[in-house]
Amino acid sequence: MFRIRQIVDGSLPRDKRDLEEIVGMLRERLPGVPERDLQKLPGTLSDPLSAQFRSLLFVADDLRGDLKGFALILHAPDLGFCLLDYIVTGQKLAGRGVGGALYERARDAARATGSMGLFFECLPDDPAACSKPDYAVANAARLRFYARYGARPIVNTGYETPIKPGDLDLPHLMFDDLDTGKDLSRDVCRAVVRAILERKYAHLCPPEYVERVIGSISDDPVKLRAGRNGRGAPKAVAPKEPVRTGESLIALIVNDKHDIHHVRERGYVEAPVRVRSILQGIEPTGLFWKVDATQHPESCIRAVHDDDFVDYLKRVCGSLSETKSVYPYVFPIRNRARPPKDAAYAAGYYCIDTFTPLNKNAFLAARRAVDCAMTGADVLLNGHGLAYALVRPPGHHAERRAFGGFCYFCTAAVATQYLSGIGRVAMLDIDYHHGNGQQDIFYNRADVLTVSIHGHPSVAYPFFTGFEEETGEGAGEGFNVNLTLPEKIDAALYHRTLAAALDRIKAFAPKFLVLSLGFDTGRGDPTGTWPLKPEDFTKVGRVIGELGRPTLVVQEGGYRTTSLGANAAAFFTGLSAGAKPSIIMPITPIQKLEG
């Protein structure tokens, strides 16, 4: 199995390594590519104006990250066409489906940009036009491959005219109408050819050569070469065994230590059965590949939580017996500089409620949850688009120096802090309860956008935070968004509110999305009052996936174990479907390209 993913700007560590491999693969497979073009390739992703095209780069690799091939598409938004610049696979991968999958992704990309067609060059299959006879055999095979998709050479033009007398191996210009059935007009073809020759080959093609080629295009509409049997080439047919690319698979990282934290008290709904219920629902979907959590340094936690808070949790949990729990006893808010020495009294100094105990394994389970989220962040940094940290205890109620709401460390915030070292991060919290932890941690920052959809604090935990007027402070003013909803709503209102949240995230244009996922918005949840059903969670997942950003999902609430599995399967089915066709365009705008 392999996956296909897009490299947007080459800033991720995995992307930088892949770009180096791509340049090496080009040198090996296409030795005629000028070195100047190889050196310019990485820069075209971050600076599309330099090439007068937007560059869309897709790579095929396995789930270990080993490169199998790539496709580079050049998009001319001013003329509405795409040019497939390169499609290259490893030498030992013939017949493995990598080339076909890459070409299909190139077609998807062209459709997503609104292009009227996909153009590319293909070397001739006429032995007289080739410098070596055996070249014609290989070129004929390539033409037959593309003919399966309806792509054929444009004929009756001077596109194959040698620049220098005696030149051979001059390519045909191919046209793929992307299954629209529309003819290619003479004027459009002339504009496309001019753009290719002047933007891509300006260093080779003098102006008089360009005008001669363009003047040779006289058919209207232009003609495409018929199949060798005299008829049009056949359209593509589905292979007998479809290639499974795994491009929208979701990396699944499960907290393997979640069940050591089990509060066996009546009414304590945050129990190990939650994880088992979700796994039973999502594993049959075939959407996931499992990744083992790797240990990350404690400094990751201390980057978002105060040292004295972390030290307290670590010390108290480590000192308790298996059967002992510490609950807050008093809440010493009047003198924050002098916390009580007694562990039970000090719990109220760091806790926001009366029902979140400290016990022997709370710190260890929460610490491992952080490892899971950080592993998911590493998955994104390695170029994969979707990761799910299925963890408990949850984390989004843990503030910089306070725990509560079953939460000890703000797991999603730790991963967000880590990812923010690469680029801007949007946090979206769709748990029924306000994500006060990430709000508190990032309230003064503009590089992290925090958005929370939740029950109004007048009726929903934690009651004292999550009001709409809380919009951030200092540099963070305007970068905290609370979208509150009443106790009773219908699904339509929820979906409208989610659309507004996603609009705000799109305007922020983050490099990553971290999603705090709660299923306590589902119908019948003992801690929520909203009516969402599986079909609603499918829609929620799909529109989030359509953002087209590398997304880390961190599990938060959801306590109705009889419906957790169905709701989770529905959400991730939608997320995968929404993410699959996404094409991320370069952020650098191109208003008008000069010919």
Legacy VTK file of the C-alpha trace (Angstrom):
# vtk DataFile Version 3.0
C-alpha trace
ASCII
DATASET POLYDATA
POINTS 595 float
0.000 0.000 0.000
1.090 3.543 -0.614
-0.335 6.990 -0.017
-0.392 10.136 -2.095
0.006 13.444 -0.323
0.590 17.020 -1.310
3.699 19.007 -0.458
2.449 22.568 -0.133
5.452 24.761 0.583
8.263 22.385 1.540
8.560 23.694 5.089
7.882 20.434 6.933
10.935 18.321 7.819
9.484 15.348 5.904
8.838 17.578 2.879
12.407 18.852 2.833
13.715 15.294 2.766
11.280 14.350 0.010
12.308 17.317 -2.103
15.914 16.204 -1.891
14.875 12.707 -2.988
12.768 14.109 -5.815
15.705 16.044 -7.202
17.810 12.870 -7.003
15.084 10.842 -8.705
14.910 13.377 -11.536
18.667 13.226 -12.024
18.504 9.429 -12.185
15.358 8.918 -14.275
15.461 12.034 -16.480
19.124 12.936 -16.938
18.234 15.495 -19.603
16.530 17.822 -17.111
18.707 20.952 -16.805
20.402 21.380 -13.451
18.992 24.909 -13.239
15.464 23.461 -13.227
16.393 20.971 -10.504
17.770 23.697 -8.276
14.698 25.892 -8.778
12.149 23.177 -7.972
11.853 23.682 -4.177
11.523 27.449 -4.587
8.597 27.192 -6.996
6.400 25.841 -4.194
6.875 28.815 -1.872
7.240 31.430 -4.615
4.859 30.673 -7.509
5.520 34.052 -9.126
9.090 32.988 -9.844
7.857 30.353 -12.304
4.716 32.209 -13.431
2.731 29.103 -12.488
1.300 27.778 -9.255
3.091 24.520 -8.480
1.128 21.570 -7.089
3.419 18.750 -5.985
2.115 15.314 -5.036
4.295 12.495 -3.755
3.586 8.801 -3.439
5.201 7.047 -0.510
4.484 4.158 1.785
3.339 4.599 5.348
6.972 4.528 6.465
7.639 7.549 4.278
9.750 5.840 1.572
9.321 7.786 -1.688
7.778 5.846 -4.588
7.178 8.633 -7.098
5.835 12.123 -7.591
3.815 14.336 -9.914
4.368 18.067 -10.398
1.467 20.052 -11.853
1.785 23.665 -12.985
-1.427 25.685 -12.773
-1.987 28.831 -14.836
-4.983 30.470 -13.106
-5.120 33.356 -15.579
-5.670 30.956 -18.483
-7.507 28.193 -16.635
-5.348 25.208 -17.492
-2.925 22.814 -15.817
0.326 21.464 -17.202
1.615 18.133 -15.902
5.298 18.954 -15.720
6.677 15.663 -14.393
5.321 12.298 -13.351
8.117 9.994 -12.187
8.162 6.676 -10.327
10.960 4.492 -9.032
12.620 2.184 -11.540
11.380 -0.989 -9.834
7.735 0.065 -9.566
6.471 -0.656 -13.098
3.020 -2.182 -12.969
2.537 -1.412 -9.273
-0.092 1.254 -9.923
1.925 4.189 -8.576
2.081 6.015 -11.911
-1.627 5.532 -12.536
-2.539 6.744 -9.061
-0.361 9.828 -9.504
-1.908 10.606 -12.881
-5.389 10.255 -11.429
-4.418 12.645 -8.646
-3.106 15.081 -11.281
-6.491 14.916 -12.999
-8.247 15.502 -9.667
-6.002 18.505 -9.029
-6.773 19.950 -12.447
-10.508 19.572 -11.836
-10.207 21.117 -8.373
-8.553 24.231 -9.828
-11.402 24.630 -12.303
-9.111 23.967 -15.267
-10.660 23.204 -18.642
-8.049 20.551 -19.311
-4.745 18.965 -18.430
-1.830 19.368 -20.846
1.514 17.589 -20.808
4.287 16.464 -23.108
4.956 12.900 -24.222
7.879 11.756 -26.361
7.169 10.415 -29.883
6.445 6.786 -30.758
7.599 7.156 -34.370
11.036 5.495 -34.669
12.048 8.103 -37.264
11.526 10.849 -34.677
13.573 9.113 -31.973
17.339 9.191 -31.487
17.291 5.465 -30.645
14.817 2.886 -32.027
14.065 1.352 -28.635
12.930 4.751 -27.380
9.919 4.485 -29.681
8.780 1.263 -27.993
8.859 2.786 -24.510
7.200 5.997 -25.718
4.415 4.011 -27.399
3.706 2.270 -24.104
3.390 5.636 -22.353
1.007 6.921 -25.034
-1.144 3.818 -24.663
-1.246 4.376 -20.905
-2.471 7.955 -21.276
-4.918 6.938 -24.004
-6.786 4.934 -21.368
-7.761 8.258 -19.833
-8.693 9.816 -23.183
-5.502 11.905 -23.383
-4.105 12.124 -26.925
-1.517 14.143 -28.860
-2.581 17.387 -30.506
-1.877 17.059 -34.253
-1.543 19.346 -37.298
0.597 21.875 -35.431
4.258 22.791 -35.384
4.684 21.997 -31.696
7.211 19.268 -32.576
9.240 21.672 -34.751
12.976 21.387 -33.936
14.578 24.489 -32.457
17.843 23.392 -34.007
17.954 21.497 -37.323
18.279 17.765 -36.820
16.932 17.687 -33.251
15.085 14.468 -32.403
13.004 13.222 -29.451
10.739 16.263 -29.646
7.587 15.768 -27.578
3.959 15.783 -28.574
1.693 18.167 -26.681
-1.000 16.017 -25.062
-4.503 17.105 -24.093
-6.782 15.471 -21.524
-10.268 16.994 -21.446
-10.844 15.540 -17.932
-13.858 13.585 -19.195
-15.814 16.730 -20.102
-16.105 15.800 -23.782
-15.469 19.417 -24.752
-13.380 20.294 -27.785
-10.252 22.415 -27.512
-10.654 25.648 -29.467
-7.904 27.096 -31.620
-7.651 30.311 -29.616
-7.453 28.518 -26.280
-4.827 26.132 -27.645
-2.767 29.054 -28.950
-2.904 30.775 -25.559
-1.860 27.581 -23.784
1.025 26.908 -26.154
2.243 30.483 -25.841
2.197 30.217 -22.049
4.114 26.917 -22.103
6.778 28.147 -24.519
7.240 31.580 -22.975
6.964 30.673 -19.297
8.532 27.231 -19.181
10.909 27.312 -22.156
11.809 30.988 -22.473
15.498 30.112 -22.140
15.247 27.789 -25.164
12.632 29.293 -27.465
13.361 32.608 -29.224
10.350 34.848 -29.957
10.324 34.049 -33.676
10.158 30.321 -32.921
7.245 30.874 -30.531
5.311 32.874 -33.135
5.962 30.227 -35.808
4.593 27.455 -33.600
1.543 29.462 -32.567
0.854 30.423 -36.171
0.836 26.760 -37.143
-2.252 26.086 -34.997
-5.050 26.572 -37.525
-7.672 23.875 -36.892
-10.705 25.050 -34.917
-11.312 23.060 -32.847
-7.860 21.535 -32.797
-7.554 17.907 -33.771
-6.299 15.067 -31.591
-4.565 12.008 -32.921
-6.839 9.035 -33.467
-6.058 5.650 -32.018
-3.760 3.389 -34.019
-6.839 1.490 -35.215
-8.144 4.691 -36.767
-10.686 5.387 -34.082
-10.554 7.529 -30.985
-8.597 6.174 -28.048
-10.587 4.254 -25.411
-11.378 5.817 -22.085
-9.845 4.498 -18.921
-11.272 1.325 -17.457
-11.176 0.341 -13.824
-8.404 -2.137 -12.990
-9.478 -5.617 -11.927
-7.930 -5.029 -8.506
-8.164 -1.352 -7.521
-4.947 0.085 -6.175
-5.311 1.019 -2.516
-3.349 4.198 -2.049
-4.173 4.792 1.603
-4.003 8.522 0.975
-6.829 9.353 3.360
-5.977 6.773 6.017
-5.898 8.155 9.531
-2.956 7.457 11.815
-4.411 6.033 15.045
-2.472 6.456 18.272
-4.196 4.860 21.279
-3.200 5.599 24.866
-1.974 2.168 25.904
-1.957 3.276 29.532
-5.399 4.853 29.671
-6.948 2.025 31.660
-4.534 2.335 34.580
-6.546 5.453 35.469
-9.916 4.111 36.573
-11.964 5.937 39.187
-14.347 3.264 40.408
-16.876 5.552 42.020
-20.566 5.767 41.291
-21.375 8.402 38.680
-17.792 8.826 37.440
-18.479 8.501 33.702
-14.893 9.004 32.474
-14.118 5.281 32.351
-11.893 2.924 30.290
-14.933 1.526 28.477
-15.048 4.763 26.486
-11.898 3.881 24.547
-13.021 0.305 23.967
-16.382 1.515 22.654
-14.772 3.914 20.206
-12.324 1.270 18.952
-15.154 -1.201 18.374
-16.837 1.406 16.204
-13.916 2.664 14.147
-11.767 -0.432 13.557
-14.209 -2.081 11.092
-14.157 1.032 8.863
-10.674 0.233 7.523
-9.795 3.931 7.705
-6.950 3.648 10.208
-3.356 2.527 10.459
-2.013 2.104 13.962
1.037 3.970 15.193
2.662 3.250 18.551
3.027 6.230 20.860
6.591 7.356 21.425
7.812 8.991 24.601
8.364 12.737 24.465
10.164 14.860 27.034
8.303 16.348 29.973
9.478 19.764 28.781
6.686 19.584 26.165
4.145 19.697 28.999
5.997 22.437 30.829
5.911 24.542 27.660
2.183 25.122 28.297
1.778 24.358 32.025
3.523 26.112 34.911
6.348 24.213 36.556
4.840 24.376 40.052
1.576 22.911 38.743
3.326 20.014 36.964
5.547 19.395 39.997
2.523 19.261 42.294
0.642 16.703 40.172
3.735 14.568 39.761
4.619 14.649 43.460
1.143 14.002 44.853
0.191 11.255 42.379
3.519 9.555 42.960
2.969 9.547 46.716
-0.492 7.934 46.742
-1.346 4.258 47.198
-3.445 2.323 44.661
-6.645 2.846 46.682
-6.162 6.462 47.746
-7.629 9.479 45.953
-7.257 13.147 46.765
-10.200 15.473 46.126
-10.147 19.258 46.588
-11.189 20.162 50.112
-10.898 23.932 50.186
-10.274 26.478 47.434
-7.646 28.955 48.685
-8.149 31.638 46.037
-7.365 34.600 48.334
-3.613 34.120 48.521
-2.186 32.510 45.386
1.368 33.192 46.556
1.056 30.848 49.567
-0.424 27.453 48.536
-1.305 25.065 51.389
1.213 22.346 52.166
-1.398 19.654 52.779
-2.055 17.726 49.530
-5.852 17.750 49.894
-5.982 21.422 50.726
-3.551 22.263 47.911
-5.697 20.342 45.413
-8.197 23.179 45.606
-5.381 25.610 44.845
-4.874 23.899 41.486
-8.324 22.445 40.737
-11.459 24.085 39.317
-14.076 21.609 40.608
-14.831 19.017 43.282
-15.104 15.857 41.171
-11.682 15.435 39.530
-9.513 13.375 41.886
-5.801 12.871 42.003
-4.737 9.243 42.340
-1.651 7.135 41.806
-2.078 6.742 38.048
-3.688 10.047 37.036
-0.331 11.647 36.250
0.959 8.571 34.378
-2.167 8.214 32.226
-2.285 11.927 31.436
1.430 11.907 30.675
0.934 9.052 28.203
-1.997 10.881 26.607
0.412 13.719 25.873
2.815 11.237 24.266
-0.018 10.098 21.988
-0.895 13.621 20.881
2.765 14.483 20.337
3.177 11.314 18.264
0.195 12.434 16.206
1.858 15.823 15.717
5.002 14.026 14.540
2.854 12.138 12.030
1.710 15.474 10.584
5.268 16.768 10.493
6.186 13.645 8.533
3.746 14.657 5.841
0.651 12.607 6.680
-2.597 14.548 6.626
-4.707 12.976 9.373
-3.919 11.650 12.847
-6.158 10.648 15.763
-4.955 10.505 19.352
-7.527 8.303 21.071
-6.767 9.143 24.664
-8.119 9.377 28.120
-8.110 11.136 30.442
-9.251 14.077 28.329
-7.417 17.380 28.527
-9.212 20.482 27.283
-10.295 21.735 30.738
-6.722 21.799 32.090
-5.443 25.365 32.192
-1.878 26.589 32.527
-1.965 26.045 36.294
-5.217 24.223 36.990
-6.827 20.833 36.409
-10.493 19.802 36.428
-13.321 18.371 34.351
-11.590 14.950 34.355
-8.569 16.701 32.749
-5.003 16.980 34.106
-2.886 18.213 31.176
-4.213 20.112 28.164
-3.161 17.413 25.731
-4.240 19.201 22.543
-2.524 22.414 23.662
0.781 20.587 24.194
0.657 19.299 20.600
-0.415 22.724 19.342
2.523 24.416 21.036
4.820 21.896 19.347
3.294 22.416 15.886
3.326 26.192 16.256
7.098 26.056 15.903
6.511 25.246 12.209
3.549 27.468 11.392
0.242 28.893 12.548
-2.195 26.504 14.210
-5.966 26.676 14.539
-7.556 24.830 17.452
-11.198 23.864 17.029
-13.009 22.475 20.073
-16.315 20.725 19.318
-16.843 19.157 22.727
-20.139 20.089 24.406
-18.189 21.936 27.104
-16.010 24.994 26.686
-12.332 24.389 25.980
-11.175 26.665 28.765
-7.726 25.040 28.860
-6.578 26.078 25.405
-8.255 29.464 25.811
-6.277 30.138 28.979
-2.990 28.896 27.505
-3.116 30.781 24.187
-5.205 33.825 25.183
-2.385 36.301 24.523
-1.111 34.842 21.255
-1.838 35.618 17.620
-0.106 32.595 16.083
-2.687 30.179 17.541
-6.383 30.670 16.844
-8.661 29.031 19.434
-12.289 28.402 18.464
-14.778 26.624 20.726
-18.401 25.660 20.047
-20.077 24.789 23.336
-23.082 25.031 25.565
-23.565 28.484 27.058
-21.679 28.843 30.360
-24.953 29.676 32.101
-26.029 26.057 31.645
-22.847 24.080 30.873
-19.605 23.248 32.672
-17.257 24.922 33.523
-19.792 27.771 33.983
-17.250 30.548 34.625
-15.591 30.753 31.209
-16.467 30.526 27.523
-18.494 33.701 27.057
-18.534 35.269 23.595
-16.965 38.514 24.790
-13.793 36.598 25.700
-11.830 37.302 22.499
-8.200 37.349 23.640
-5.861 39.910 25.149
-2.846 41.855 23.938
-1.390 40.282 20.803
-4.094 37.637 21.053
-7.021 40.069 20.779
-9.417 38.645 18.205
-7.757 35.211 18.130
-10.054 33.509 20.663
-13.566 32.741 19.450
-16.365 31.349 21.629
-19.534 30.279 19.835
-22.118 29.506 22.486
-25.364 27.630 21.959
-28.398 27.206 24.232
-29.270 24.101 26.175
-31.750 22.898 23.543
-30.869 23.137 19.850
-31.572 21.330 16.603
-28.917 19.873 14.325
-29.402 22.602 11.711
-28.337 25.307 14.174
-25.263 23.296 15.108
-24.201 22.881 11.491
-24.657 26.615 10.819
-22.531 27.426 13.840
-19.836 24.995 12.726
-19.826 26.622 9.274
-19.207 30.006 10.920
-16.338 28.535 12.934
-14.768 27.047 9.818
-15.073 30.365 7.981
-13.062 31.998 10.753
-10.447 29.261 10.531
-10.216 29.616 6.739
-9.610 33.346 7.136
-6.799 32.584 9.584
-5.195 30.251 6.976
-3.445 27.940 9.459
-0.767 25.463 8.512
-2.252 22.885 10.918
-5.598 22.162 12.534
-5.829 20.591 16.004
-9.345 19.330 16.728
-10.562 18.710 20.282
-13.238 16.115 19.561
-16.070 15.479 21.978
-18.951 13.108 21.317
-20.892 14.531 24.268
-22.743 16.615 21.659
-24.460 13.368 20.666
-28.031 12.529 21.520
-28.467 11.023 24.969
-25.040 11.860 26.367
-25.270 12.068 30.185
-23.219 15.298 30.273
-24.794 17.092 27.296
-28.204 18.116 25.991
-27.769 18.278 22.201
-29.329 15.944 19.601
-26.566 15.037 17.129
-26.932 11.643 15.441
-24.406 9.593 13.421
-25.461 11.265 10.179
-24.729 14.644 11.783
-21.262 13.492 12.846
-20.584 12.349 9.271
-21.406 15.846 8.027
-19.308 17.441 10.777
-16.318 15.281 9.848
-16.684 15.940 6.141
-16.742 19.746 6.355
-13.757 19.725 8.712
-11.867 17.454 6.317
-12.675 19.805 3.453
-10.537 22.474 5.109
-7.663 20.568 3.524
-5.219 21.168 6.359
-3.066 18.585 8.155
-5.321 17.693 11.074
-4.617 16.194 14.481
-7.741 14.963 16.276
-7.484 14.615 20.069
-10.244 12.801 21.916
-11.998 14.749 24.648
-15.473 13.962 26.012
-18.304 11.636 25.063
-19.793 9.350 27.705
-22.782 7.492 26.247
-20.931 4.269 25.567
-23.799 2.656 23.629
-23.499 5.266 20.860
-19.821 6.248 21.049
-18.707 3.699 18.467
-21.353 4.591 15.895
-20.770 8.321 16.309
-17.004 7.926 16.043
-17.234 5.732 12.936
-19.565 8.262 11.326
-17.306 11.211 12.142
-14.120 9.654 10.807
-15.863 8.360 7.691
-16.858 11.951 6.970
-13.431 13.330 7.860
-11.660 10.925 5.511
-14.110 11.565 2.685
-13.821 15.322 3.093
-10.033 15.281 3.206
-9.496 12.967 0.231
-10.196 15.373 -2.663
-8.640 18.406 -1.026
-6.126 20.343 -3.100
-4.246 22.984 -1.104
-3.369 25.987 -3.211
-0.252 28.030 -2.436
-0.987 30.947 -0.119
0.978 33.435 -2.254
-1.629 35.137 -4.469
-1.304 35.503 -8.216
-3.573 38.260 -9.418
-2.545 38.253 -13.058
0.277 36.380 -14.679
2.179 38.151 -17.394
2.613 36.157 -20.591
LINES 1 596
595 0 1 2 3 4 5 6 7 8 9 10 11 12 13 14 15 16 17 18 19 20 21 22 23 24 25 26 27 28 29 30 31 32 33 34 35 36 37 38 39 40 41 42 43 44 45 46 47 48 49 50 51 52 53 54 55 56 57 58 59 60 61 62 63 64 65 66 67 68 69 70 71 72 73 74 75 76 77 78 79 80 81 82 83 84 85 86 87 88 89 90 91 92 93 94 95 96 97 98 99 100 101 102 103 104 105 106 107 108 109 110 111 112 113 114 115 116 117 118 119 120 121 122 123 124 125 126 127 128 129 130 131 132 133 134 135 136 137 138 139 140 141 142 143 144 145 146 147 148 149 150 151 152 153 154 155 156 157 158 159 160 161 162 163 164 165 166 167 168 169 170 171 172 173 174 175 176 177 178 179 180 181 182 183 184 185 186 187 188 189 190 191 192 193 194 195 196 197 198 199 200 201 202 203 204 205 206 207 208 209 210 211 212 213 214 215 216 217 218 219 220 221 222 223 224 225 226 227 228 229 230 231 232 233 234 235 236 237 238 239 240 241 242 243 244 245 246 247 248 249 250 251 252 253 254 255 256 257 258 259 260 261 262 263 264 265 266 267 268 269 270 271 272 273 274 275 276 277 278 279 280 281 282 283 284 285 286 287 288 289 290 291 292 293 294 295 296 297 298 299 300 301 302 303 304 305 306 307 308 309 310 311 312 313 314 315 316 317 318 319 320 321 322 323 324 325 326 327 328 329 330 331 332 333 334 335 336 337 338 339 340 341 342 343 344 345 346 347 348 349 350 351 352 353 354 355 356 357 358 359 360 361 362 363 364 365 366 367 368 369 370 371 372 373 374 375 376 377 378 379 380 381 382 383 384 385 386 387 388 389 390 391 392 393 394 395 396 397 398 399 400 401 402 403 404 405 406 407 408 409 410 411 412 413 414 415 416 417 418 419 420 421 422 423 424 425 426 427 428 429 430 431 432 433 434 435 436 437 438 439 440 441 442 443 444 445 446 447 448 449 450 451 452 453 454 455 456 457 458 459 460 461 462 463 464 465 466 467 468 469 470 471 472 473 474 475 476 477 478 479 480 481 482 483 484 485 486 487 488 489 490 491 492 493 494 495 496 497 498 499 500 501 502 503 504 505 506 507 508 509 510 511 512 513 514 515 516 517 518 519 520 521 522 523 524 525 526 527 528 529 530 531 532 533 534 535 536 537 538 539 540 541 542 543 544 545 546 547 548 549 550 551 552 553 554 555 556 557 558 559 560 561 562 563 564 565 566 567 568 569 570 571 572 573 574 575 576 577 578 579 580 581 582 583 584 585 586 587 588 589 590 591 592 593 594
